[in-house]
Amino acid sequence: MVGFLVLFGLLGLLGDQRAIFYAFTGSMTLTLISGPFQILSQDIAFLKIRGGLDYYALQPISLLELASGFLLAEFGATLPIAGVALLVGYLLGMPVQINVWLLPALLLAHIALSAVGLAIGVLSPNMRIQNLLSQLYLYIVFLFAPVMIPPERLPLWLVQIMRYSPAHQAADFLRASIQGQVTPDSLIQAGMLAVGSLGLLILFGYSLPWRRRRT
């Protein structure tokens, strides 16, 4: 929190209510990255390196069931954290509105960011590379994507590049759902996020060594 205050002070954001709300919703997105994202990428990389994925290859389950199991298990642990964050935001005067879009937005953000973690875990040849890629993604999202910082505070070329990142799209849809201002554009963005997540899950499945041995 001290680091956030120092960063916002340097950027002149402490008196900007919109910037503070951006930081509030962005911190929820970063929680999904620093939590389920890193845990899943570490677990998958560890299982792959130690041969633990061979166990799942012997079970009568599909790749979709395997991926869904990992994602939903972590989502259950994420919900209480998100609930506490929303409560704190409401008590601090943030424009938090309880509506039907909150749960789908949280689930979609969780799946999208966890899918990135799964892909990193599968594609990393060892734990060092996995840790390096995970930390690099976290720093890029924190410092260069319009997730914690409003887009008008970042260079235009950087905003144009990062607007298609899963973290930015997840944060935007989560931000709209928290305010109860889901628009057709927001739904289009959510659709793009869902398609991207599906693509990463497919990449995750087809990159597993044990799957190629079975087929």
Secondary structure by P-SEA (a helix, b strand, c coil): caaaaaaaaaacccccaaaaaaaaaaaaaaaaaacaaaaaaaaaaaaaaaccccccccccccaaaaaaaaaaaaaaaaaaaaaaaaaaaaaaccccccccaaaaaaaaaaaaaaaaaaaaaaacccaaaaaaaaaaaaaaaacccccccccccccaaaaaaacccaaaaaaaaaaaaaaccccaaaaaaaaaaaaaaaaaaaaaaaacaaaaaac
